[in-house]
């Protein structure tokens, strides 16, 4: 018998791929060890052991990736892998140890780990939250898209919600929009499968009246879930998107009047009419809702608190109506899975020009350094950041660093803070345009925490018309637009403008200017 086990050990090919010693449960119930069997393997006589105990694997054949646990029922709530029960006692140490997979007396594989964070798993190189996804970038070709800038074009987000016939999944950070609430409730009444997922630990507190909006959705039959708790996989669920049948909308803005409602923020968004893109985002949504940290609204309602605030009601001119296009391609990136590397590669691909518009940008962060690297390659770079009071000092430090590097190294790089004037209330964009051909749109703030700890969704659209649309919006924000004047003064200015136009028809300013890409880049530094 021992000889047979020794031969089996020599022939075996199995790898310990992860351990989860601290699964956020009483007595660490449900801890497990993930093992991959490269080929069908009879595990009779096999054990899983640490320095103190050993538990027996079942007397049967195992293959593929499985999770081994002495408490399989509890483990099934903590992993998507097939769970295989062990016989015996084995308690993994939260303080760290080495786990061995043995065939008889021979060690097939082993994995060591140090202090185990709560509700995370160790794969030999890093700890990741239990239940965290591992999506790869998703690409689709020849896709119908519509690009829109907020607050100018507030119709597309709501129109997408109103168009649903079969499924409607909305993901957000915060949710206070009355229009979106009505659209979701109406869809549910039509028999559409409507589901909503929002963040439960909003920084500073969820805005009022989010609790009332979510109450109304539940009353209408909408499934509402809130991501929060000690087993939360992400620091924040910060994504802002919706899937409606075979269409999807991805934007930088929260589902509230100042965001998706068009009553405040400068934001960017795209709608994508493609079933494969919609299915991929629906898969992201299901992955985020089908885990223990996605709690039903009923279970969190009692302790859900909101902070008072006045809803945005300001109206702004429409200088950038939506633009429709047939894009060569669309690529979906999600954080923390792949968005950081996706943005890095996009910036690295710039050969001629790069414009970046962000709510904030870390002075010495990797994203900032990537933009500098682009300028050092000879790329023309412009960076525009919010000047809002709560980020003004930090953003000014970033722009000063960028401009100092540009001056010291004679780079074609310029950075400054936005002056919204009367065109919008503040910048909330998280976007970029590369070479006038590719546009990045979505929820990802360009910092390490967002890229590695949050759930974020962004899309890269490969289309000249879409890229030009966002670049024109960027140009208008860069130049600052015009102040909104009192009516009496506006009349006087209008008369003067008519006279001036007769002798200066070719002089135009703002995002709808006919000045081409070269004209923008040839501007003197301001």
N, C-alpha and C positions, 0 to 999 in steps of 0.2 A: 504493500500500500504506500509506504513512504517513498519507494523508488518511483512509483507512478506519479506521485505528487511532485517529486523533484523534476521529472521529465516535463510535467505540465507547467511548472514554473519556468523552465527554460524556454518553452514554446509560447508562453503567455505574452501578450502585448496589451497591457492595461496601464492607464495613466490617471493619477489623481489630479484632477483639473481645478478643484476648488474645495475650500472648507468653509463652513458657516458655524462657528462655535458659539455665537452670541445672538440668537435670533429674536431677541426682544420678547421673551415669554417667561412665565413663571418656571423656575428651575431649568431654564434653557431648553424647554420642551421643543422638539422639532429641529434640533441641530442636525446637520447632515454633512456628508462628504461626497462630492461629485466625482465620479469615476467614468472614464471612457474606455470601453473594451473595443479594440480595433477589429476583432473578429469574434464570432460566437465562442464563449469560453465556459466550460464547466467549472463552477466555483466550489465544488465539493472540497472541503478541507481548507478553504480560504478564510482568512480573518482580516479584520480591520482593527488596528491596535495603536495605542499610545504607550507612554512609559509605565502606565499603571494597569490597564485593562485591555482585553481583546474581545471582540464580538464576532460571531461566526456569520459568514455569508451563507445564503441558502444553497441547498444541494440541488442546483439546477443550472441551466445554461443562461448566461447573461451576454448581451451584446449592445453596442452603441453606448450612448451617454445615459447614465442613471445617477440617482442620488441614494446613497446608503445611509440608513438611519435606524436607531433602535426605537424610535417613536415615529413610525411612518405616517400615522394619521395626522399628527401635528406638522410634520415636515411637508406634507402635500400642500399646506397653506403658505409655504414659504419658498417654493420652487416650482418651476414649470416642468422640470425633468420628471420622468417616471421614477417613483420612489420604491426602493426595494428595502424591505424590513430586515434587520439584523437580529440574531439571537444572542442574548447576553447583555452585559453591562459595558457601556463605553461613554464616559462623560468628557467631552472636549474641554480643555482648560481655556478660559477666557484670557488668561494672562500669557498664553502662548506655549507651544510645544511642537513636537514632530509627530505626524500621523503616518503610519506605515500600512501598506497593503501587502499582505503576505499570502503565498501559496505554500502551505505547509510551513517549513522553517525558512523558506527563501523569501527575501524581500523583493517584491515585484516593482514597487514604486513607493516613494515617500514625499511628504511635503511639510515643510516647517513654516511656522508663522509666529508673529509676535503678538502684542496686545490686540485683542479683537474689538473693534468698534461695534456698537449696538446695531443690529439689523444689517450687517454687511458681510460680504464673502471675500475670501482671499484666493487669488488665482496664481499665486507665486510671485507676482510682481506688484500688485496693487489691490487695495480694498475697494469694492464697489457695492452699492446698496443692493440688498436682496430684492429681486424683482425688476432690477434695472434692465432696460432694453439694450439691444446691440444692433440697431438698425444701420445698414449701409446706406450711403447716398443713393437716392433713387432718381433715375433720369427717364425722360420721355421726349420723343422727337415729334416735330410738326404739330404743335399744340396751339389751340386758339386761346388767346389771353386778352385780358383787358387791364390796363394800368390806370391807377387813379391816385391822385394826391389829395390829401385832406388838409384843411377843411373845405377845399374847393369842390370836390366831388364826393359827397357823402352818400350817394345813392347805391353804389355797387354792394357794399356789405349787407344792407337790408334787403336789396333785391335778390341777393343770393339766398338769404334765409326764406324769403317769400316764395321762391321758385320750387321748393322741395315738394316732391310727391311721394317718395318712399322712405328716405332716411335723411335725418338732419342732426348732425353732431356738431356742437359748438364747444370749443375749448377757449378758456380765457383766464386771465389773471384776476380781474375784477369784472363785475357785471351789474350795471345800474341803468342800462338803457331801457326806457319805456317802449320805444319802437321795436327793439329787438325782442322784448318780452311779449309784446303783442304778436309779432311774427311767429315766434316759437309756439305760443299758445294756440294760435290759429292753425298752425301746421299739425299740432297734436290733435286738434278737433277734426281735422281732415283725415285722420288715421295714419299720419306719418309717424315713423319711429323717431322720436325726438329725445335727445340726450344732451345734457350739459355737464361740463366739468370745469370747476374753478379752483383757485388757490384758497386754502383755509387759513394761512398764516401771513396775510398781506402785511408788508412793512408799514407800521404806523396804524394798522387797523383797516378793516374793510370799509369802504365808503358807504355812507347812507345814500339811498335806501336799498342796498343790496339784499338785505334780509327779506324785505317786502317783495322784491322782484322774484327771488327764489321761491318764496311762499306761493306767489301767484303761478309760477311755472308748475310747482307740484300740484296745486289745485287743478291745473289744466291737464294733468296726467303726464307731465314731462319727467323723465328720470333725471334727477339732479344729484351729482356727487361732488364732494369737496375733498381735495388732497391735503392731508395734514396728519399729525401724530408722530409718535416716536419711531414708527416704521416707515416714515416718509422716505421715498427714494430720491427725492430732489429737494434742494433747498427751497426753491420756489417753482410752482407750475406757472411759468411766465409766458407761455405760448398764446398766440392770438390767431385763431383760424376757425373755419367752419367747413364742413363737408355737407353738401346738399345734392343727393343723388350722385350724378357723375360729374359734379362741379365742386370746386373748392375756392375759398377766398382766404388769403394769407395777408396779414397786415401788421403794421407796427403798433397799432392803437388798441387800447382797451375798449371793451364793449360798454361805453358810457358816452354821455352827450359831448364831452370835450374831446373824445377820441373818435370812435366810429361814427358818432352823430354829427361831426363836422362843425362843432361849436367852439373849437379852441385850438387844438394842436395841429402843427404841421406834421403830417404822417404820410407814409407811402403804403400802397397796397396793390395786390394783383388778384384778379379772379382767373381761374384756370379751368377751361372746359375740356377735361380729359378724364376718362374713367379710370385709367391706371394711376394717375396722380391722386384722384379722389380715393381710390381703394387703398393706396399706400397711407395716406393721411388718416383714413378710417382705421387702418391697422395700428397706427400710432395712438389714436384715440382709445381703441379697445385695450391696447397694452397698458395705457395709463389709468383706465377705469377698472380693469379686472385684477386689482391687487388690493391688499388689505388696507393700504393707506388711502384708497379712494372710498371715503365713507359716505353713506347715504345722507341726504339733507336732514332726514328725520332724526338721525342719531346725533347730529352736531348742532341742530337748531337751538337747543336750549342754552348752549354755551357760546353761541356765535355772537360776537359783538361787532358793532359798527361805530364809526366816528362820524359826527355831523359834518356837513359840508353843503355849500350851495351849488346846485347843478349849473353847468355852463349853459348860457342862453344866447351868447353873442352870435351875430351873423357876419359872414365874411364873403367877399366877392369871389366869383368863380372865374379865375384866370386860367385854370388848367382843367378843362373837362376831360373825362376819361378818354383813353385812346385804345382802340381795338387793333389787334395784330395777329398774324399767324407766325408764331415764334418758331425758330429753327429747333429750339430745345428748351426744356425746363428741368432743373435739377432741384430736388428737395433735400435739404439738410436739416438735421435735428441735433440739438444739444441735450445731454452731454456726449452723445454717441459719436458724431462726426462733424459737427458744425465748425469747431475750431480749426481743424485741419482743412475743411472745405473753404473757409474764409482765407486762411493762409495761402492756399493754393491759388485762389482767385486773385488775390493781391499780387502774388508772385507771377501770375500770368500777364500782368499789365506790361505793355510794350510802349505805348504812346501816352496814355492819360489815365488818371485815377482821380475821381472826386469822391469824397467821403463826407456824409452828413450824419451826425450823431448827437444824441442828447448829452452824452458825456464820453470822455476818452481819457484813460489813465495816462498820466504824464510819461511814465517810464514803462508802461505795459508792453506786452508782446505785439498787440495790434498796432500800437503807435510806432513801434520799431519797424514793423513790416512796411508801413507807409514811408518811413524814412529810407528803408532799403530800396523801395521802388524808385524814389527820387534819385538815389545814388546810381541806379541803373540808367538814368536819363529819362525816366518817366516824368511827365508834367503832373504834379500833385497839388490838389486843393483840398483843404480840410475845413469844415464848417461845423462849429459846435454851439450848443445852446448857451445863451447868456442869462438864463433864468437865475434868480438870486441864489437858489440853493446849490447850484453847480458852477456859478460864475467864477469863483476864486480858483477852483480846481481846473476848470476848463481854460481859464486865462493862463495858468501855469503851463498847461499842455501846449497852447498856441505859442506861448513865449519860447518854449523849448524848441518847437518845430521851426519857428522863424529864426531862432538863433542858429540852429544847425544849418538851415538854408543859407544864411548869410555867411557863416564860417566856411562852408563848403561850396558856395556858389551853386546851390541846387535850385531847380525850378519847382520850388515848394513854397506854398503860402498857406497860412492858417489864420482864422479869426473867429470871433463870436458873432452870432446872428443878431440882427436888429429886426425884430418882427414887424414893428410899426403897426399898421392896421391890417396886415394881411393874415395874421394868425396870432394866437396868444403865446405859444412857446413851441420850440422844436422838440419833437418826440420821435423823429425819424431814427431808424437804425439801418442805414442803407449806404450803397456805394454804386458807382458806375465805372466800368473798366473799358478803356479804349473806345468809348462811345458805342459799344456792341453788347455788353453784358451788364445787367442790373441785378443787384442784390437787394432783396426786400424781406422784412420779417421782424421778429420780436427780439433778436439777439443784440443786446448791448455789447459793445466791443470791450469786454474786460474778462479776466480769467474766471471770476466767480460765475458769471453768466454762462460762459462757455463750458465749464467743467462741473458745475453743481446744479444748474437749473435745467428744466425742460423748456426748450426753445424750438421754434420752427421758422426756418427761412427758406426762400426759394431764389434760385439764380435763373433769370430769364435771358436767353440768348436771342436777342432781336434788336435790330438797329432802331426801329420806331419806338419801342419801349425804353431802350436806353436813352434815346434822344429826349423822350418825354420827361424822364426823371432828371436828366442833365439840364433841361431848360428850367425845370422847377428849382433845381439847385442853383442855377445861375441867377434866378430871380431872388432867391434867398440870400445869395452872396452879395448882390448889389443893394438889397435892402428895400426895393420897391418904393412906394410913395405913402406919405401920411394921408389919412382920411381927413378931409377939411370940413369945417362948418359950412352949412348950406350957402350963406351969404358970400363968404369968402370964395367958396367953390365956384359961384357964378362969375365972380370977377376973374378968377384964374382961368375959367373956361373961355371967356372972351379973349384973354391974352393968349391962350393956347391956340385958338383958331388963327390968330394973326401970326403967331410964331410958326405954326405948321406950314403956312404958305411959303416960308423961306427955308424951312429945315425939315422937310418931309422925311429925309433919310435918317434922322437922328431918332433912335428908339431906345427905351430902357425897359428892363423887366424881363420876366420869364417868357413872355410871348413875343420877344424881339425876334427879328429876322437875322440878327447877328449869328453867324455860323460858329461851328466849333472853334475854328482858328481865331475868329474875332474874340471869343471869350478868353482863349489862352493868351492872346496877345495883349490883354489889358496890363497896364502897369501895376506893380505891387501897391496895395493900399495900406 
